């Protein structure tokens, strides 16, 4: 699919070739925690809502790093490859999650192509982050109770071997 066939609101915006402007804008935004105003070419000023200011800060930060940016509404539909890329997993792994009903999807028409709502993918990603953090906290707590927190790799390996033989 060519970039011309993508809806304008879904087109990636590439950073400028000369990143000096992005760097200057990034420094300006970093020095001002409160949004100011948007100034039109005719001198008219409009207050910039904080939500839009926060998006602007994120966009400038990404472009300053040389990254392309796409701003998309949460209702946007993603292909399985786009969703997999967003989650940092392979497409086959994502398809398995879909088949296991871990993520909702739509299958428009009679085609076999599945589409996922961006909001569902982001919710799944956040839920998984929380689950991973809780598991890590539990493992750390358990290691502390077992006297392994701060133990050497050999001590830890011995404890794993004992646990395997006991279980």
C-alpha positions as CSV (number, residue, x, y, z in Angstrom):
1,X,0.0,0.0,0.0
2,X,1.4,3.4,-0.9
3,X,1.4,6.3,1.5
4,X,-1.0,8.1,-0.9
5,X,-3.6,5.4,-0.4
6,X,-3.6,6.0,3.4
7,X,-6.1,8.4,4.9
8,X,-4.4,11.8,5.7
9,X,-5.0,11.4,9.5
10,X,-3.3,8.0,9.4
11,X,-0.2,9.1,7.4
12,X,3.1,9.1,9.3
13,X,4.7,12.5,9.5
14,X,8.5,12.3,9.0
15,X,10.8,14.5,11.1
16,X,12.4,17.4,9.2
17,X,15.8,16.7,7.6
18,X,17.4,19.3,9.8
19,X,16.6,18.3,13.4
20,X,17.8,21.7,14.7
21,X,14.3,23.1,14.7
22,X,13.0,20.0,16.7
23,X,15.8,20.4,19.2
24,X,15.1,24.1,19.7
25,X,11.3,23.4,20.1
26,X,12.1,20.5,22.5
27,X,14.2,22.8,24.7
28,X,11.5,25.5,24.6
29,X,8.8,23.0,25.6
30,X,11.0,21.6,28.4
31,X,11.5,25.1,29.8
32,X,7.7,25.7,29.8
33,X,5.6,23.3,31.9
34,X,2.4,25.2,31.1
35,X,0.9,25.5,27.6
36,X,0.7,29.0,26.2
37,X,-1.2,30.0,23.1
38,X,-1.3,29.1,19.5
39,X,-0.5,32.1,17.3
40,X,-2.0,32.3,13.9
41,X,-0.4,34.0,10.9
42,X,-2.8,36.9,11.3
43,X,-1.7,37.4,15.0
44,X,-4.9,35.8,16.5
45,X,-4.1,33.8,19.6
46,X,-6.0,30.8,20.9
47,X,-5.2,29.1,24.3
48,X,-3.7,25.7,23.8
49,X,-5.5,23.0,25.9
50,X,-3.3,21.0,28.2
51,X,-4.2,17.8,26.4
52,X,-3.1,19.1,23.1
53,X,0.1,20.5,24.7
54,X,0.9,17.1,26.1
55,X,0.5,15.5,22.6
56,X,2.7,18.2,21.1
57,X,5.4,17.5,23.7
58,X,5.3,13.8,22.8
59,X,5.4,14.4,19.1
60,X,8.3,16.8,19.3
61,X,10.2,14.4,21.5
62,X,9.8,11.6,19.0
63,X,10.7,13.7,16.0
64,X,13.7,15.1,17.8
65,X,14.9,11.5,18.0
66,X,14.4,11.2,14.2
67,X,11.2,9.1,14.5
68,X,8.2,9.4,12.3
69,X,4.9,10.1,14.0
70,X,1.3,9.2,13.5
71,X,-1.5,10.6,15.6
72,X,-4.6,8.3,15.5
73,X,-7.9,8.3,17.2
74,X,-8.4,5.4,19.7
75,X,-11.2,4.0,17.6
76,X,-8.7,3.3,14.8
77,X,-8.6,-0.3,13.6
78,X,-5.3,-2.0,13.3
79,X,-4.2,-5.0,11.2
80,X,-2.8,-7.9,13.1
81,X,0.7,-6.9,12.0
82,X,0.3,-3.3,13.3
83,X,-1.1,-4.6,16.6
84,X,1.8,-7.1,16.9
85,X,4.3,-4.3,16.2
86,X,2.7,-2.1,18.8
87,X,2.9,-4.9,21.4
88,X,6.4,-5.9,20.4
89,X,5.5,-9.5,19.6
90,X,5.4,-11.5,16.4
91,X,2.3,-11.7,14.3
92,X,1.9,-15.5,14.9
93,X,2.0,-14.8,18.7
94,X,-0.7,-12.1,18.3
95,X,-2.9,-14.5,16.2
96,X,-2.6,-17.1,19.0
97,X,-3.7,-14.5,21.5
98,X,-6.7,-13.8,19.2
99,X,-7.5,-17.5,18.9
100,X,-7.3,-17.8,22.7
101,X,-9.7,-14.9,23.1
102,X,-7.1,-12.8,24.9
103,X,-7.9,-9.8,22.7
104,X,-11.1,-8.9,21.0
105,X,-11.1,-8.4,17.2
106,X,-13.4,-7.9,14.3
107,X,-13.5,-9.8,11.1
108,X,-15.3,-7.4,8.7
109,X,-17.0,-9.0,5.6
110,X,-16.3,-12.5,4.5
111,X,-12.6,-12.0,4.4
112,X,-10.3,-13.7,6.8
113,X,-8.5,-10.5,7.8
114,X,-8.9,-9.5,11.4
115,X,-8.9,-6.0,12.7
116,X,-8.3,-4.9,16.3
117,X,-9.3,-1.6,17.9
118,X,-6.3,0.4,19.0
119,X,-8.0,1.1,22.4
120,X,-8.3,-2.7,23.0
121,X,-4.6,-3.3,22.1
122,X,-3.5,-0.5,24.4
123,X,-5.7,-1.8,27.2
124,X,-4.2,-5.3,26.8
125,X,-0.7,-3.9,26.8
126,X,-1.3,-1.9,30.0
127,X,-2.9,-5.0,31.6
128,X,0.1,-7.1,30.8
129,X,2.5,-4.5,32.2
130,X,0.6,-4.5,35.5
131,X,0.5,-8.4,35.6
132,X,4.3,-8.5,34.9
133,X,5.0,-6.0,37.6
134,X,2.9,-7.9,40.1
135,X,4.6,-11.2,39.2
136,X,8.0,-9.6,39.6
137,X,7.0,-8.1,43.0
138,X,5.8,-11.6,44.1
139,X,9.0,-13.3,42.9
140,X,11.1,-10.7,44.8
141,X,9.0,-11.2,47.9
142,X,9.3,-14.9,47.7
143,X,13.1,-14.7,47.1
144,X,13.4,-12.5,50.2
145,X,11.4,-15.0,52.3
146,X,13.6,-17.8,51.0
147,X,16.8,-15.9,51.8
148,X,17.8,-15.7,48.2
149,X,17.5,-11.9,47.7
150,X,21.1,-10.8,47.2
151,X,22.3,-14.4,47.1
152,X,25.0,-15.5,44.6
153,X,24.1,-17.1,41.3
154,X,25.3,-20.5,42.6
155,X,23.1,-20.2,45.8
156,X,20.1,-19.3,43.6
157,X,20.8,-22.2,41.2
158,X,21.1,-24.7,44.1
159,X,17.7,-23.4,45.5
160,X,16.1,-23.9,42.1
161,X,17.4,-27.5,41.9
162,X,16.1,-28.2,45.4
163,X,12.7,-26.7,44.5
164,X,12.5,-28.8,41.3
165,X,13.2,-32.0,43.2
166,X,10.7,-31.2,46.0
167,X,8.0,-30.3,43.6
